[in-house]
């Protein structure tokens, strides 16, 4: 049994509080910048330093805006009653599905601005963005939010003021996202040999995060709708769409992957 007594604030400098949650997203920006610079050094992409930094800025804005706006879907009564709370991202409360929509929109506008291939850029950004989302789930755990179901497992977590010992569901989510991050980076490395069709890595991002969350959210305490939570229903949509895309556009990529 673990007692949750983590402070969501990393450190305070005068009136300024620095939160673990904020650091997770700052780290995401650096992941994106470092990865694109690495690809540039390997001459796999031809981006200037300014374009790379601009892309990272577009992505982080897309993630934050999309993730926060989707909180109106998860907790409409609370956010419509307290509209200013939507700006307090340091408190946590970031919708993955909203962040994904925000990333797609940001990627579209950046590619339109610099006239780059949308799907190829989505492939390049997939792995570092997934790493950032994994850190975000660790920050959720530190904040003591998105609680798991009650369990008697020896690694269960006791939260102050919350009844029962619970699954650390956010740590499960972080772990599987780190695994997916490794898979996506590996696909990027193998792209030199396999030359994946543009968008293949991105749809791996969508499929694997959707299917694993659909499974692991059984450990998370949520309101159920016809047997699944809102998040799980959205993940069903993610899995269905990505499977369609694989069958429609990426059959040859899977064949190359399985036969080489």
N, C-alpha and C positions, 0 to 999 in steps of 0.2 A: 504493500500500500504506500502511495506517495501523497504527501500533504502539499497542496498547491499554495505556495507563499511567495510567488515571484512578483517582482515589482515591474509594471509595464514601462516605467521610466528608466532609461539607461543612466542618465545623469541630468542634473539641473545646473544651469549657469544663470544665476540671478533669476529673473522672471521666466527664462526660457527653459522649457522641459523638452528633452530629447527622448523620444519613445522608440522602443524596439520595433514597433510597427512601421514607423517612418524609415528606420534604417533598412528594413527589408526591401522597401521600394527604391531607396537610394542605391542599395547594392545591385538591384535589378538593372538600373541605368548603367552602372559600371560593367556588369556582365555583358550587356549588349555592346557597349563601346569596345571592350576588350576583344570580344569575339569577332566583331566586324574588322577591327584593326588587324587581328590575326589573319583573317581571310584575305585582307588587303596585302599584308606582307607576303603571303603565299601566292599572291597574284591570282587569286580565285575570284576576286571582285575588284572593281576599279572605282573606288569611292575616295573622295577627299576627306581629310580630317573633319572639315566643317560639315560635310554631308552625313558622316557617321554620327557626330554629336547631335546633329539636327534630327536624325532618325531616332536616336535614343530619347530625345526630348518629345518627339511625336508619340512614341510608344508609351512613355510614362504618363503623358497627359491623357492618352486614350484609355489606359488601364484605370487611372484614378477617376476620371469623369464617368466612364462606363460603369465601373464597379460601384461607385457611390449612387449613381442614378438608379441602378437596379435595386438598391435597397428599398425603393418605393414599392417594388414588387414583393419583397420579403416581409417588410414591416410597414405597410402603407399607413396604418392608423397612427403609428408613432411619428413617422417623418412628416406626414401632412399636418400633424398637431404641433410638431417642433421643427419647422422648416430650416432653421439655422443649424441644426444638428448635422445636416447633410454635408456641411463644410468641415466638420471636425473629424478628419480622417485619422488623426492620431489616436482616437478612441477605438479604432478597429471598425469592423463592419464593412467589408469589401466583398461584393458579390463576384465570384469567379466568372459566372456566365456573362455578367455585365462587363467585366474586364476583358473577356474574350471578344465581345462585340466591339468594345472600345479599341482594342488592338487592331482588329480587322479594318475598322474605319480609319484609324490613324495611319495604318500601312497604306491604305488606298490613297489618302491625301498626300503622303510623302512620295509615293511612286508617281502620282500624277504631277507633283511639283518638279521632280527630277527626271521624269520620263523613264523610270525603271520598271521592269517586269514585276507585277503585283505578286504573283505566286512564288517567284524566285525569292523575293524579299521576305515573304511569309515563311519560307523554308529557313532562311538564314536567321530570322528572329526567334524561331520556335524554341530552340534549346535554352538560350539564356533567359527567355521569358518564363519558361517552365521552372527554371532554377529559382527565379525571383518569387514565383508563386509558391514554391516549396518553403522558402524562407518566410513568406507571408503566413503560412499555416503554423509555423513555429511561433511566430509573433501572436497568432490567435491563441495558442496554448498559454503563452506567457500572460496574455491579457485575461485569461480565464473565461473565454467565450466559446460559443459553438460546442456546448457540452455534449459528451457522449452518454450512452445509456448506462443505467445502473448495472454493475457487475460485481462478482466476487473474485475476479481474476487478480492474481498477486500484484500485478502492475497497475491496478486501478488507482484513480486519483480522487482525493477528497478536496473539495473546494469550499472555501469559507462561505457559510450561509446557504449552502446547497445540500439538500438531503441526498444521502447515499454516496457510495464510492463508484466512480464512473470510468468508463473506457476513455483513454486519452485519444479520442477520435481525430483530433487535429494533428497529432503526431503520426497517426496512421496515414493521414492524407499527405503530410510532409514527406514521409518515407517513400510512398509510392510515386510522388512527384519527382523526388531525387532519382529514383530508378528510371522513370520516363525520361528525365533529363539526360541520363547516361545513354539511353537508347537513341535519343534524337541527335546527340553529339556523334554517336557511332555512325548513324545514317549519314551525317554530314561528312564524316571522314571517308566513308565508303562511296560517297558520291563521286569521288575522283575516278573510281573504277566503274561503278554502275551507271553513272550519269542519269540519275533519277529524273523523271519527268517533273517539271516545275509544279510545286504544290504537294508532292508526295510526302515530304517530311512534315509539312503543316497538317495534312490530314491524318498522319500518324499521331501528331499532337492531340488533335480533336478526338480521334478514336480511343486512344489509350487512356487519356484522362477521363473521357466519358464512361468507358466500361469499368475502369477501376473505381471511380467514384460511385457508380451505380451499385457496385458490390460493397464497398467499404462504408457507405452511408448507413448500412444496417446497424452500425455501431454508434450512430449519432442520434441524439434525441431530437426528433422533428415532428411537426404535425403531418399526419399522413392523409393523402388524398387517393382513394381507391388503391390502397396498399403501398403507395410510394410517396416520398416527400416531393415538394416542388423541385428541389435540386435534382432528385433522381429522374423525375419526368423530363426535365431539361436535358439530362444526360442520355435518356432514351432517344431524344431527338438528335443529339450529337452523334450517337452511335449509328442511328439509321441513316443520317445524311452522309456521314463519312463512309459507311459501307457502300452506299450508292455511288459515291465518288470513286471509291476504289474499283468497283465493278465497271463503272462507266469509262473511267479515264486512266486507271493505273494497273490494269491486269498485267501488262508486260513488265512493269516494275516488280511486281510480286513474283512473276516467273523468273526474272533475272536474279532476284534475291534468293529464291529457293533452289536455283540450279547452279549457282556459282559458288 
